[in-house]
Amino acid sequence: MENKLFRIESPNGTIRGNLASCGKDSPIVLMACGHNGFYHFGMFPTIQKYFAENGISSIAFNYSHCGISDDGDYFDDLESYKKNCRRLEVEDLTFMAKQLSENALFYKPNQLFLFGHSMGGFSAAFASKSIQDAGIPLSGIIFLNSLRTLNTRTPEIMEEWQANGVYFRSNMRTKQDLPQGPEFLAETIASDSTWNMQPIIESLTIPCFVAHAVDDEAVPFEHGRTIFSWVYKNNLKNGFLPIPHAGHTLNTTHPMKRDSDELQFFCGQVVDWMKTM
């Protein structure tokens, strides 16, 4: 495996990330991190390493508006962060999929998989349509502890958000109050129409692998079960993996202090699934 850090200027801004390459004949997994995630967050490097050990390349990257202006892990660009929304994340994912054949840093893989953790699963679902509409074939999509809807805020939070145009959400890791902006608010309000995940999932015919931690404290297990119920009839290779005794980051932390059996279990199962494609 060869790790290649990269920095690319996209129409939306700077995108930084890591290509864990196994060579030009290998599949590529394009990884979408969750809300407040970044390319080297916690378990992501371990997942990339596991994939590479099994002959699968991967790309993890920071969204253009993730709020981190370098390769660190502190949100130092809150104006950019406030503007982040699912539209921008879908555009960034689609841009990165196009880069595989347009940018000499990468290569056009024989198989391309999308991988989304948490909010990244939501964005990856919508990006799967725009990527395929751009003529880029997908071999499958992996959802890990993914949200089924943006409508997860309490009525009190929504009232405050709408009144002020911004809602400050505490981040326990960095001890920051991070601003959720007006476009994210508009998307949340449109969660039953424009940003309704269900019809997108139900229309997927590519293989889908839905994994969800049974004890997820951030995105309840029912989200994963619902996503699979929307898609399970669409392809014989679809799979559902409950992960027992695991939380939202599969019992790992950032910075990564130790591996976990639950993370290794997930990695092994999803690699076995990809190898059946």
Secondary structure, DSSP 8 states (H G I E B T S, - for coil): -EEEEEEEEETTEEEEEEEEE--TTS-EEEEE--TT--TT-TTHHHHHHHHHHTT-EEEEE--TTSS--SSSSS---HHHHHH--HHHHHHHHHHHHHHHHH-TTS---SSEEEEEETHHHHHHHHHHHHHHHTT----EEEEES--S-S--S-HHHHHHHHHHS-EEEEETTTTEEEEE-HHHHHHHHTTTTTT-HHHHHHT--S-EEEEEETT-SSS-HHHHHHHHHHHTTS-TT-EEEEETT--TTTT--SS-----HHHHHHHHHHHHHHTT-
